[in-house]
Amino acid sequence: MARAIRSLGAIEPAQPIVVGGPPEIRGLGEELERLRLRLERSEAEKARFLRHMSHELKTPLAAIREGTELLADGSVTADSDDHREIVEILQRSSVELQQLIENLLVLSARDRAHALERIDRAEVLREALQRHEVTRLRRGLVVDWRVEAVSFDGLRPLVQSALSNLIGNAVHFSPTGGTLHLRGFGRGDRVVIEVADDGPGIPADDRPHVFEPFAQGRHAGTASTRGTGIGLSVVRDCARAHDGYVEIVDGGFAGAHIRMVLYARPASATQEGA
């Protein structure tokens, strides 16, 4: 028994635990085996997560390195079309890198006992939209804004990161000249935020896993729709941290339509223009 317990902390994978003896001892051995399997799955998931993240971080870093090298060696004329394109790539890659780092911080945070802050829903939505403004304007995307100005108590960093992920996905998956649909309203003691686009939507077979880390759907492989792989899991964590939920809504828009519902006590509600 002691050898089986020590094996759980070994660096090398532990062998299956089989303990003989009286029923009580055998029962304890079975519990240890279940614990060993959980630890084994956890280690495998951590290794998978690190492999994915190393790949995700390399992509924007490589774009930033290559872009700065082109600007530094003088091979691109200032104020030319190539120069402007490189600057846009640098800006887009830096935003992607920032989002990845923020997502990592959110996913690694185990202590949710942070002080609640008063959050203006319209304000945090505008901040999230502004982060993706360069890409939105470059692709000619129109914003359909219907957001009530409601203040509520919540975890601001988590809400900011979730909204930035939702809007970032909508921007990346929207066709050129499409529309981003932003909705925000109160529903009793709930605050509802919806983000929708005119893109390809989320296929039915992707939906059961779309809120899991790195569960990118079939459309995520193209350059124009590349996602971070962990964005929607951050949205799910935000909703759960506010005793709420996130769901995919059908029928309202041509593309993906995601609704995040948070438990809150709205302070005021007046319609505010964009």
Buried (B, 14 or more C-beta within 10 A) or exposed (E): EEEBEEBEEEEEEBEEBEBEEEEEEEEBBEEBBEBBEEBEEEEEEEEEBEEBBEEBBEBBBEBBEBBEEBBEEEEBEEEEEEBEEBBBBBBBBBBBBEBBEBBBEBBEBEEEEEEEEEBBBBEBBBBBBEBBBBBBEBBEBEEEBBBBBBBBBBBBBBBBBBBBBBBBBBBBBBBEEBBBBBBBBBEEEBBBBBBBBBBBBBEEEBEEEBBEBBBBBEBBEEEEBBBBBBBBBBBBBBBBBBEBBBBBEEEEBBBBBBBBBBBBEBBEBEEBEE
